[in-house]
Amino acid sequence: MNFPDTRDQALARLHKFVRHVGRYSSNRNHVIPHHGNVSCLSAAIRHRLLTEWEVAEAPLTHYAASTVEKFTQEVYWRTYWKGWLSLRPQVWDDYLEGIEEHPDAEEIRQGKGPVAVMNRFARELVETGYLHNHSRMWFAAYWVHVARLPWQLGAKFFQDHLLDFDPASNTLSWRWVAGLQTPGKTYLPRRTNIEKYVAPELLDPHGLELLENPNALMPGNVERPEVTRPSLPEVEVPSDGRVLWIHEEDLNPESSPLGAYRPSRIVVTGEFFGKSKIQKEWLKAALDDVAGRAGKHYDASVEQVDDLIAWVGGNGEAEIVAMRPEVGPLHDRLGSFNESGLKLSLVVRPEDRYLRSLARSGFFGFWKKLRSRMASGEFPASGQRELF
Ligand SMILES: Cc1cc2nc3c(=O)[nH]c(=O)nc-3n(C[C@H](O)[C@H](O)[C@H](O)COP(=O)(O)OP(=O)(O)OC[C@H]3O[C@@H](n4cnc5c(N)ncnc54)[C@H](O)[C@@H]3O)c2cc1C
């Protein structure tokens, strides 16, 4: 498998994949060798080598919007989760505080548990940094409801290996499987469902009897997390001449409001993503790619550095402009950046601000509103084409 790690590769994959999007809704759930039913673009989208609206628009060169609605919806699940968590950042803090090691977890992480297909998924995750969506759902459900391990520890296992690790999609999907995100609803790993959707050559039946009739582990009283951060600060793009900081949360500032900025110099970091070797390798290639693109686009010198604060200290630069990172490991460090005297101007894409405002309750309400904005041509503002 390969997971595009440059913008050109991601665009090439997107344009190849769009021809198959007409069959996406019937094929998507089937887990087959090499994952040809899905795009495998999640790492590129998550780190913004591509934007969601770019990906959503691409299939329209081949299909009517209604034919590819399922794909468009999936693309916007990411944006929805991101908006939902951004409105309630305490849910991320609670996840971090809840991570606690468990004596039975290592056996499952190493792919040495009693259910062979789950062992395959654990190994695939560690070896490739990717799992099909359905495999993620079954594995998470097995972890929580069958192995009876804490969901936070499972989410951390994914965090430490997925190339597309996304604080919102990961944390909230694990919460959903565990019955915390939609109170009263859990997701269970059922033998019949696995047999139906996993290609026979990938399915070793050993241990499937444990998934014959799994019992849901229902959480106790589930409270709906409140919106605690209703809006993000409005920051105008500052006048030209500051340092432009490009980081792992947005590797495509050229397509943002910072596209027209004229920085004095550019610094690229990827400090807070990547624990595993393959995560680090993926990110390194993507950072090299953005450094090359940004140097040409902005016609400015670019430095890749490991530690932003140390670089700032050594270079006497204090005023920096960047894309605002969303809730997650990099965002958690902003406080210490401010304390070190850094003056950061953090810019939000208008599309993100707008979609965040629609993510206050469930996905289908979000989608209904977004779909009608797309139909009227109101969204995306930069779109060349009307959806629906
Ligand atoms: C327990 C669990 C943990 C997950 N953790 C992550 C994570 O850390 N990072 C992450 O990017 N996704 C996560 N997902 C969502 C989803 O599984 C992946 O985005 C998807 O499998 C990526 O594969 P793809 O690019 O081939 O998707 P495709 O099917 O080709 O979909 C196209 C794009 O739509 C978006 N998308 C599709 N399905 C989802 C979904 N269910 N939720 C959010 N966005 C979606 C992705 O950007 C994806 O690249 C998780 C799902 C579960 C059940």
The ligand as an ORCA input file, in Angstrom:
! r2SCAN-3c Opt
* xyz 0 1
  C     -12.449      3.845     15.626
  C     -12.181      4.753     14.434
  C     -11.071      5.590     14.457
  C     -10.826      6.457     13.376
  N      -9.724      7.275     13.437
  C      -9.476      8.123     12.410
  C      -8.341      8.985     12.463
  O      -7.583      9.061     13.435
  N      -8.111      9.766     11.366
  C      -8.937      9.760     10.271
  O      -8.651     10.465      9.308
  N     -10.020      8.974     10.239
  C     -10.326      8.160     11.256
  N     -11.427      7.346     11.196
  C     -12.362      7.526     10.077
  C     -12.162      6.636      8.847
  O     -12.026      5.309      9.219
  C     -10.985      7.056      7.971
  O     -11.016      8.447      7.689
  C     -11.025      6.313      6.622
  O     -11.014      4.934      6.856
  C      -9.885      6.740      5.775
  O      -9.735      5.903      4.652
  P      -9.867      6.447      3.173
  O      -9.100      7.689      2.978
  O      -9.547      5.315      2.269
  O     -11.433      6.799      3.132
  P     -12.456      6.980      1.926
  O     -13.540      5.976      2.127
  O     -11.794      7.020      0.621
  O     -13.119      8.394      2.273
  C     -12.652      9.613      1.710
  C     -12.313     10.562      2.837
  O     -13.467     10.851      3.622
  C     -13.097     10.991      5.007
  N     -13.763      9.937      5.779
  C     -14.228      8.753      5.324
  N     -14.838      8.077      6.324
  C     -14.748      8.850      7.425
  C     -15.194      8.705      8.778
  N     -15.864      7.627      9.196
  N     -14.892      9.694      9.660
  C     -14.219     10.806      9.272
  N     -13.799     10.998      7.992
  C     -14.053     10.026      7.091
  C     -11.586     10.838      5.058
  O     -10.975     12.090      4.958
  C     -11.295      9.998      3.827
  O     -10.006     10.146      3.348
  C     -11.713      6.468     12.260
  C     -12.811      5.617     12.257
  C     -13.049      4.762     13.320
  C     -14.257      3.856     13.279
*
